[in-house]
């Protein structure tokens, strides 16, 4: 049985973002940086991150996401619980899971670990990649090295539109207020001269979907274009004012500029949960 703890609506929103949008970025780290991905070549295993929970959306008393690695190739099963993973990090409740991934108290909420001793080599390399991801995404300031800025931009760009879509699927009122009467519109985030640093969000009459890379079906209704990774991180890490950056031509808006603030508000709503800010609000 799951540990008795009051799980709030904020916990459910945050865990949805983590399981469906943040945890899957582990694959992105391993595919983007050879020093991590090369360690899994020739290996076959299932790795899972989960939390005990028996409410709506759970499977057999858990919520989770797992990865199937076959000969070093990663396949992500977001929001799916595997019955018998080779290695698993399992948190005793959703609140502790959220606190851990938001970086708000990692030592006090450590998960139970399954299969670690039997598969210690695999676990050690997974942990190294997880720490790389956490070190970037939980940093208070942007990295100094360009390669680290590029990696962090990729993680943010893949997380944020997906996070908006996940909150919409859960019926978050602030997100629904934007999507429910929206015509078919696509919003794109682009860092110029870096083709891999693009993502998009599409919404239509209450429904939403997100994707990585260039949106090719048509010209986006609104594209927010950053001149470089450093300037993009200023906005995505809430270090600068979006309106000021538009005025100073550090951020270009192609399309309907009056909607830039709307999109910015949606992005910051994801950050509110992913950074654990909701925890203080609920305390």
Steps between C-alpha positions, in 0.01 A plus 500: 500500500613853426616709795224711653557856385274774372554530124384837371387604155831681471681172562301337222579780255870490588527121480332506158763743374782295650386156382389605152735787415804518731601139573494412126780755452740240639491344154580839346810533717622154405434555130650850492820446693716205399683491834173374649339316209811296413492336842179315407612354167430127487293508818141381539287593801186674626539801727205655684430803715176471697306614804240318707154637432162331471288784363377576150754430231699249703589144400515233769547761771768700321562781259816486295699524180737235374764459233567187297863490391585249226859481382549850633197649322253674733121481466292712736169386647377824657239453770517120472584266787708189430421195713858378538770755411865402539579823685242722671493812713170493687384788722264432788253767381448763232590789730848358567545429129415861415726641773789290372466598134440865583825496699329615819641244743657205325673337799183480711288339227729239350317215322522128554731340246428168334756293313790728585739238635421248226539764230738740669690591184179598322373690803826693537489617138129588520567699816780691327265600217222591746737722696604672178136574419418612854813712527397696192128533565522582870773762457412851618722669241565422135818305419808686381606249234321517166464121475324495837275789395404308185421185700293690755311684225416167341366366830291811564367519144392137510355526851297822488257449207447138605439615856234746381329225302510262798340759729234559235425128485448510878256788466711765673267803505764758397605290201144409404405866501740544207443176310127433529386759245820518299492455122759264354820687588863400543755684712872442441812561708813541289866576567649635180784308330436191715257271310483252789391775740138532396167381636132576456158490660178456305156566646150473360166524681625369833741241361877530484813326384868586499806398306874540461676660206349711223124507450470420130127474431454874468646830617446534877241749616772640727874428506720629779856516365803547724831623361711251698481241781614745768219747430248215483604380843456849643130473419447131571673533839302816583814713511375768261180674399347369177353835396834674550680235293249546217551875514879458501481253208652219702179305443313519170131421472384380159122496472247643743715689756206561734500126576865493616394588854236226496757239398745634759237459769446136402873430507536650845206292624696185416802641682280570804448127545829367359704722733286406799376855558151364564632323811563828680161634390327196651701497824 
